[in-house]
Amino acid sequence: MQALSYCEEIPRKDHLYSKILNNLGIVYRKLHNYDKALKYHYQALEIKEKINDKLEISYTLNNIGTIYFDKNDYKTALEFYEKALAIKKEIGAESEYVFSYVNLGSVYSKLGNIDKALDFYFKSLEIEKKSHNLRGEIIALSNIGSLFLSKKDLVNAEKYLNQGLTHAKELDDKYLLKDIYSNMATLFSEKKEFEKAFRYYKKFTHLKEELLSEKTRNKIIELETKFETEKKKKEAEIFRLKNVELLNLNETLKQNVDKQQKLLQELSSHREHLNLINKILRHDLINDFSIIRSAIRIFQESHNPEILDEAIKHIDSSVALIRRMKELETMIVSNTNLQQINV
């Protein structure tokens, strides 16, 4: 769908755009979403008609016819198959006739016109022989034998089925062999040769089971591969989330360490400030003692009581300073016990 969006956004590249639409139609047909498949094929057809690409138009007409065939709308399918063949003949695309012949043979068979169906199957057989396409030849022989079988023409049915069987064994194509074995079982049952019918039926069921087992095995391998891929994706996502979690944790730790280092710096600055205050207090205390000493000497000489009162005031002040210094020393010691954290 991204490719489709891209083509819609840029100046339209019609050929590429029609290819994408055609592929989308094929995908939706395989998913049995026939309405969407038709929608995309009709869009592709419109573009191809606009650029007048005849061969591509025939391909899309054929694809649309096949979707109607899958929907069991055989008359509409026939119309589109005939249009596709007419265009191929118009442009002389002989190598492409065989696909139209096979499709027309199939739709006429479904419509009950066996002779018309045989006519187209024989035409497809002739082309496959000329092009040495052995697999295509086997399919044509098998289709022809099957139609003769439906007409109860057992002689011709056996003739063409045997030819198809011989070539299918050469290719060792299990899918083609399975279908031919099924027709051979029906053929010999109609001929009342029940032993042969049973033998071919056993071959048919054996191949059917083998192919089913192979298909199942491939499906299991596909699912295991998807499981392992999803598992690895989830493990990678878990690893990524763990890394994100570790990065977040590391960032948180770094922030905490930064805060602690900032706090230590503040405390260190505070401790220096306390030391400075302590020095000032010591200086003040010395001054007080000097004043007290001078006051006592003056009192001894003058016996003036006011001088003694002044000395007592300075003594009280000194005691207060000593207590304050003691508190500051306690705080300084406490701050000294803090240690710096290294990251």
C-alpha positions as CSV (number, residue, x, y, z in Angstrom):
1,M,0.0,0.0,0.0
2,Q,3.0,2.3,0.5
3,A,3.9,2.0,-3.1
4,L,0.4,2.8,-4.1
5,S,0.4,6.0,-1.9
6,Y,3.8,6.9,-3.4
7,C,2.4,6.7,-6.9
8,E,-0.6,8.8,-6.0
9,E,1.6,11.5,-4.5
10,I,4.1,12.0,-7.3
11,P,3.2,12.9,-10.9
12,R,1.5,9.7,-11.9
13,K,3.7,7.1,-13.6
14,D,0.8,5.2,-15.3
15,H,2.5,2.0,-16.2
16,L,4.0,1.5,-12.7
17,Y,0.7,2.6,-11.0
18,S,-1.3,0.1,-13.1
19,K,1.2,-2.7,-12.2
20,I,0.7,-2.0,-8.5
21,L,-3.1,-2.0,-8.8
22,N,-2.9,-5.3,-10.8
23,N,-0.8,-6.9,-8.1
24,L,-3.2,-5.7,-5.4
25,G,-6.0,-7.3,-7.3
26,I,-4.1,-10.6,-7.5
27,V,-3.4,-10.6,-3.8
28,Y,-7.1,-9.9,-2.9
29,R,-8.2,-12.6,-5.2
30,K,-6.0,-15.1,-3.4
31,L,-7.6,-13.9,-0.1
32,H,-11.0,-14.5,-1.7
33,N,-11.9,-10.9,-1.3
34,Y,-13.3,-10.7,-4.8
35,D,-15.0,-7.3,-4.5
36,K,-11.7,-5.6,-3.6
37,A,-9.9,-7.6,-6.2
38,L,-12.3,-6.5,-8.9
39,K,-12.0,-2.9,-7.7
40,Y,-8.2,-2.8,-8.2
41,H,-8.3,-4.7,-11.5
42,Y,-10.9,-2.3,-12.9
43,Q,-8.7,0.7,-11.8
44,A,-5.7,-0.9,-13.5
45,L,-7.8,-1.5,-16.7
46,E,-8.8,2.1,-16.8
47,I,-5.2,3.3,-16.8
48,K,-4.1,0.7,-19.3
49,E,-6.8,1.7,-21.7
50,K,-5.8,5.4,-21.2
51,I,-2.2,4.6,-22.2
52,N,-3.4,2.1,-24.9
53,D,-1.2,-0.8,-23.8
54,K,-3.0,-3.5,-25.6
55,L,-1.2,-6.5,-24.2
56,E,-1.5,-5.3,-20.7
57,I,-5.2,-4.7,-21.3
58,S,-5.6,-8.3,-22.3
59,Y,-3.9,-9.4,-19.1
60,T,-6.2,-7.4,-16.9
61,L,-9.3,-8.6,-18.8
62,N,-8.1,-12.1,-18.3
63,N,-7.6,-11.4,-14.5
64,I,-11.1,-10.0,-14.2
65,G,-12.6,-13.0,-16.0
66,T,-10.8,-15.3,-13.6
67,I,-12.3,-13.5,-10.6
68,Y,-15.8,-13.9,-12.1
69,F,-14.9,-17.6,-12.7
70,D,-14.1,-18.0,-9.0
71,K,-17.4,-16.3,-8.2
72,N,-19.1,-19.0,-10.4
73,D,-20.3,-16.2,-12.7
74,Y,-19.3,-18.2,-15.8
75,K,-21.1,-16.1,-18.4
76,T,-19.4,-12.9,-17.3
77,A,-16.1,-14.7,-17.1
78,L,-16.6,-15.9,-20.7
79,E,-17.2,-12.3,-21.9
80,F,-13.9,-11.1,-20.4
81,Y,-11.9,-14.2,-21.6
82,E,-13.2,-13.6,-25.2
83,K,-12.3,-9.9,-25.0
84,A,-8.8,-10.8,-23.9
85,L,-8.3,-13.3,-26.7
86,A,-9.6,-10.9,-29.3
87,I,-7.0,-8.2,-28.3
88,K,-4.2,-10.8,-28.4
89,K,-5.2,-11.8,-31.9
90,E,-5.5,-8.1,-32.9
91,I,-1.8,-7.5,-31.9
92,G,-0.6,-10.9,-33.0
93,A,0.5,-12.1,-29.5
94,E,0.5,-15.8,-30.5
95,S,2.6,-16.9,-27.5
96,E,-0.2,-15.6,-25.3
97,Y,-3.0,-17.5,-26.9
98,V,-2.5,-20.6,-24.9
99,F,-3.6,-18.9,-21.6
100,S,-6.8,-17.7,-23.2
101,Y,-7.5,-21.2,-24.7
102,V,-7.1,-22.9,-21.3
103,N,-9.4,-20.3,-19.6
104,L,-12.0,-20.6,-22.4
105,G,-11.9,-24.4,-22.2
106,S,-12.4,-24.3,-18.4
107,V,-15.4,-21.8,-18.6
108,Y,-17.1,-23.7,-21.5
109,S,-16.7,-26.9,-19.5
110,K,-18.4,-25.3,-16.5
111,L,-21.2,-24.1,-18.8
112,G,-21.7,-27.7,-20.0
113,N,-20.5,-27.1,-23.6
114,I,-18.0,-30.0,-23.6
115,D,-17.3,-29.9,-27.4
116,K,-16.5,-26.2,-27.3
117,A,-14.3,-26.8,-24.2
118,L,-12.5,-29.7,-26.0
119,D,-11.9,-27.5,-29.0
120,F,-10.0,-24.9,-26.9
121,Y,-8.1,-27.6,-24.9
122,F,-6.9,-29.1,-28.2
123,K,-5.7,-25.7,-29.4
124,S,-3.8,-25.2,-26.1
125,L,-2.3,-28.7,-26.5
126,E,-1.0,-27.9,-30.0
127,I,0.7,-24.7,-28.8
128,E,2.3,-26.4,-25.8
129,K,3.7,-29.2,-28.0
130,K,5.2,-26.6,-30.4
131,S,6.8,-24.6,-27.6
132,H,8.1,-27.9,-25.9
133,N,6.4,-26.9,-22.7
134,L,6.0,-30.4,-21.2
135,R,4.1,-29.3,-18.1
136,G,1.6,-27.3,-20.1
137,E,1.2,-30.3,-22.4
138,I,0.5,-32.6,-19.4
139,I,-2.2,-30.1,-18.2
140,A,-3.8,-30.0,-21.6
141,L,-3.8,-33.8,-21.9
142,S,-5.3,-34.2,-18.4
143,N,-8.0,-31.7,-19.2
144,I,-8.8,-33.4,-22.5
145,G,-8.9,-36.8,-20.9
146,S,-11.1,-35.5,-18.1
147,L,-13.6,-34.1,-20.6
148,F,-13.8,-37.3,-22.6
149,L,-14.4,-39.1,-19.3
150,S,-17.3,-36.8,-18.6
151,K,-18.7,-37.6,-22.1
152,K,-18.3,-41.3,-21.2
153,D,-15.9,-41.6,-24.2
154,L,-13.7,-44.0,-22.3
155,V,-11.5,-44.9,-25.2
156,N,-10.3,-41.3,-25.8
157,A,-10.3,-40.6,-22.1
158,E,-7.9,-43.5,-21.5
159,K,-5.8,-42.5,-24.5
160,Y,-5.1,-38.9,-23.4
161,L,-4.9,-39.7,-19.7
162,N,-2.2,-42.3,-20.4
163,Q,-0.2,-39.8,-22.4
164,G,-0.5,-37.3,-19.6
165,L,0.5,-39.9,-17.0
166,T,3.6,-40.9,-19.0
167,H,4.8,-37.3,-19.2
168,A,3.9,-36.5,-15.6
169,K,6.0,-39.5,-14.4
170,E,8.9,-38.0,-16.5
171,L,8.6,-34.8,-14.6
172,D,7.8,-36.5,-11.3
173,D,5.3,-33.7,-10.8
174,K,3.2,-35.0,-7.8
175,Y,0.4,-32.4,-8.2
176,L,-0.2,-33.4,-11.8
177,L,0.2,-37.1,-11.0
178,K,-2.4,-36.8,-8.2
179,D,-5.1,-35.3,-10.6
180,I,-4.4,-37.9,-13.3
181,Y,-4.5,-40.8,-10.8
182,S,-7.9,-39.5,-9.6
183,N,-9.2,-39.5,-13.2
184,M,-7.7,-42.9,-13.9
185,A,-9.5,-44.4,-10.9
186,T,-12.8,-42.9,-12.2
187,L,-12.0,-44.2,-15.7
188,F,-11.4,-47.8,-14.6
189,S,-14.4,-47.7,-12.3
190,E,-16.5,-46.8,-15.3
191,K,-14.9,-49.7,-17.2
192,K,-15.8,-52.0,-14.4
193,E,-12.1,-52.8,-13.9
194,F,-12.4,-52.3,-10.2
195,E,-8.9,-53.8,-9.3
196,K,-7.2,-51.2,-11.5
197,A,-9.6,-48.5,-10.2
198,F,-8.7,-49.3,-6.6
199,R,-4.9,-49.3,-7.4
200,Y,-5.1,-45.8,-9.0
201,Y,-7.3,-44.7,-6.1
202,K,-4.7,-45.8,-3.6
203,K,-2.0,-43.9,-5.6
204,F,-4.2,-40.9,-5.6
205,T,-4.9,-40.9,-1.9
206,H,-1.3,-41.6,-1.1
207,L,-0.1,-38.6,-3.1
208,K,-2.9,-36.5,-1.7
209,E,-1.9,-37.3,1.9
210,E,1.8,-36.8,1.1
211,L,1.2,-33.4,-0.5
212,L,-1.1,-32.4,2.4
213,S,1.6,-33.5,4.9
214,E,4.2,-31.5,2.9
215,K,1.9,-28.5,2.9
216,T,1.3,-28.8,6.6
217,R,5.0,-29.2,7.2
218,N,5.8,-26.1,5.2
219,K,3.1,-24.3,7.1
220,I,4.6,-25.4,10.4
221,I,8.1,-24.2,9.3
222,E,6.6,-20.9,8.2
223,L,4.9,-20.5,11.6
224,E,8.1,-21.4,13.4
225,T,10.0,-18.9,11.4
226,K,7.4,-16.2,12.2
227,F,7.5,-17.2,15.9
228,E,11.3,-17.0,16.1
229,T,11.3,-13.7,14.2
230,E,8.7,-12.2,16.7
231,K,10.6,-13.7,19.6
232,K,13.8,-12.0,18.5
233,K,12.0,-8.7,18.0
234,K,10.5,-8.9,21.5
235,E,13.9,-9.8,23.0
236,A,15.5,-6.9,21.2
237,E,12.7,-4.6,22.5
238,I,13.2,-5.9,26.1
239,F,17.0,-5.3,25.8
240,R,16.3,-1.8,24.5
241,L,13.9,-1.0,27.4
242,K,16.4,-2.3,29.9
243,N,19.1,-0.1,28.4
244,V,16.7,2.9,28.7
245,E,16.0,1.9,32.3
246,L,19.7,1.7,33.1
247,L,20.3,5.0,31.4
248,N,17.5,6.6,33.4
249,L,18.8,5.1,36.6
250,N,22.4,6.3,35.9
251,E,21.0,9.8,35.2
252,T,19.1,9.7,38.5
253,L,22.3,8.6,40.4
254,K,24.3,11.3,38.7
255,Q,21.8,13.9,39.7
256,N,21.8,12.7,43.3
257,V,25.7,12.7,43.4
258,D,25.7,16.2,41.9
259,K,23.3,17.3,44.6
260,Q,25.4,15.8,47.3
261,Q,28.6,17.4,45.9
262,K,26.8,20.7,45.8
263,L,25.7,20.2,49.4
264,L,29.3,19.4,50.4
265,Q,30.5,22.5,48.8
266,E,27.9,24.5,50.6
267,L,28.8,22.8,53.9
268,S,32.5,23.4,53.3
269,S,31.8,27.1,52.6
270,H,29.7,27.1,55.8
271,R,32.5,25.6,57.8
272,E,34.9,28.2,56.6
273,H,32.4,30.8,57.6
274,L,32.1,29.3,61.1
275,N,35.9,29.3,61.4
276,L,35.9,32.9,60.5
277,I,33.3,33.7,63.1
278,N,35.2,31.7,65.7
279,K,38.3,33.7,64.9
280,I,36.3,36.9,65.4
281,L,34.9,35.7,68.7
282,R,38.4,34.8,69.9
283,H,39.5,38.2,68.9
284,D,36.6,39.8,70.8
285,L,37.3,37.6,73.8
286,I,40.9,38.7,73.9
287,N,39.8,42.3,73.8
288,D,37.4,41.7,76.7
289,F,40.1,40.1,78.8
290,S,42.4,43.1,78.0
291,I,39.6,45.5,79.0
292,I,39.0,43.5,82.3
293,R,42.7,43.5,83.1
294,S,42.9,47.3,82.5
295,A,39.8,47.9,84.5
296,I,41.1,45.9,87.5
297,R,44.4,47.9,87.5
298,I,42.5,51.2,87.4
299,F,40.2,50.0,90.2
300,Q,43.2,49.1,92.3
301,E,44.5,52.7,91.9
302,S,41.2,54.6,92.1
303,H,38.8,52.3,94.0
304,N,36.0,53.6,91.7
305,P,33.0,51.1,91.9
306,E,31.8,52.1,88.4
307,I,35.0,50.7,86.9
308,L,34.4,47.4,88.8
309,D,30.9,47.3,87.4
310,E,32.3,47.8,83.9
311,A,34.7,44.9,84.5
312,I,31.9,42.6,85.6
313,K,30.0,43.4,82.4
314,H,32.9,42.4,80.3
315,I,33.4,39.2,82.3
316,D,29.7,38.3,81.6
317,S,30.3,39.1,77.9
318,S,33.4,36.9,77.9
319,V,31.5,34.0,79.4
320,A,28.8,34.3,76.7
321,L,31.5,34.4,74.1
322,I,33.1,31.2,75.5
323,R,29.7,29.4,75.3
324,R,29.2,30.6,71.8
325,M,32.7,29.4,70.8
326,K,31.9,26.0,72.3
327,E,28.7,25.7,70.1
328,L,30.7,26.8,67.0
329,E,33.4,24.2,67.7
330,T,30.7,21.5,68.0
331,M,29.3,22.5,64.6
332,I,32.7,22.6,63.0
333,V,33.6,19.1,64.3
334,S,30.2,17.8,63.0
335,N,30.8,19.3,59.6
336,T,34.3,17.9,59.4
337,N,32.9,14.3,59.7
338,L,31.2,14.7,56.3
339,Q,33.1,13.1,53.4
340,Q,33.1,13.9,49.7
341,I,31.6,11.3,47.3
342,N,33.5,10.5,44.2
343,V,31.7,9.4,41.0
